[in-house]
């Protein structure tokens, strides 16, 4: 990827509900709203599908999130696809869904890394490229 964009985000809304609770696993849905600062300025709205293991620990989640705002001052929107597999040493993957960017962000591709510090503050690094319209 050619460029790096960094900053922070806050989680403004976290609305979760269980839709299937049985022995071995609990399945849930979560609606999340975020505010981004830094190179990304704007909002994110996400829907997550979550799995808790039989002991109530997070096991896996998948999500789609629409970002609306600016990237380095360029306005537009794009969609992120999150996957977070369970298991020791496995890392979350967040990528820009190809073909979803609008406005001055058309052609955007990339991956996003999320870090959470000891106080629970979230920061991100978006490694990205932007290809010209075809």
N, C-alpha and C positions, 0 to 999 in steps of 0.2 A: 504494500500500500504506500502511496506517495506522501500523504500528509497526516499530521496528528492534531486532533482537537481535544482539549482537556477542559475539565470543569467539575462542577458538583451538581447534585440534584437533591431535592427534598421530596419525601413522600407525603402528600397532602391528604390523600384519601386511601384507606385500605378497608374494603368491605368484603369480608369472606363469609362463605356459607358452605356447609357440608351438604352434598347431594347423594352420597352413598356411603354409609358407615356399616362395615361388617368386620368380622374377625379377619385379621391379617392386614387390612389396609382401610384407610378412610380417604374418600375422594372428595375434593372440594373445588370450588370456583372462587376467584378473587377478582374484584374490580379495583384497579389502582389508578390514581391520578398523581402526577409528578410535576414539579417545577424545576427546569434546568437553568443553570447559570454557567457562565464561562463562554467557551467558543460556541456551544449550543445555548441559545436563549429561547425559551418557550415552554411548552407543556407537552407532557406525554400522557396518553390514556391507554391502559393495558387491561387485557383480560387474561387471567392465568387459570390453568387447570393444574391442580396440585394433588400429590399423593403423600399421605403420612403413613409410615409403617405401623405395624401392630403395637408398637410402644409409643406411638404419637410423635415420632421424630420425622422431620421432613425427609422424604425419600427421592422425590423428583418433581419437577414442574416444567411445563411448556407454556409459552405466552406469545401473544402478538401485541404490539404496542405501536400506536401512531404518534409520531412526533410532529408538532406544529410550531413553527417559529423560524429562527434563523440559524444558519451555520456560518460563522465568520462574517456575519452581516448580510448573508444572502438568504432571502425569504423562501420558504417552501415547506413541504411536508415529506415524510417518508415513513415506512413501516419497518419495525425491528422484529425479528423472530428470536425468542429466547428459548434455550433448552438447558436444563440443569439436571444432569443425571445424578443418581445417588451413588454412593460408594466412595471409599477412601481414595484420595488423590485425583478424583474426577473433577473437572472444572466446568463452570458455566460457559456457554457459548451464546453470544448475541451477535447477530449479523443483520445488515441492511438487506431487506428483501429486494432483489433486483427488479427494476421496472416500476417501483412504487413511488419514486420521488417525483415531486411536482415543483412548479415555479422555477426559481433559479437553481434548484437542487437536482433537476432532471439529470439522469445518468449517474447518480451517486451510488457507489458500492462501498462496502467496508465492514469492519468488525468493531464491536464495542466491548471494552473490558470494564467491569465494575469492581471497585474496591470499597470495603467498609472498614473504617478505622475502629479503634477500641471504644470510642464513644458512640458508635453507630452512624457516624456521618458517611454519606455516600459520595464517591468521586468516580469519574469516568474518563476513559481515554478512547476516542474514536479514531481508528486508523482508517483512512479513506482515500478514495480516488473519485474523480468525477469525469465521466466520459462524455464526449459531445453527443448531441442528438444525432440519430442516423437519418 
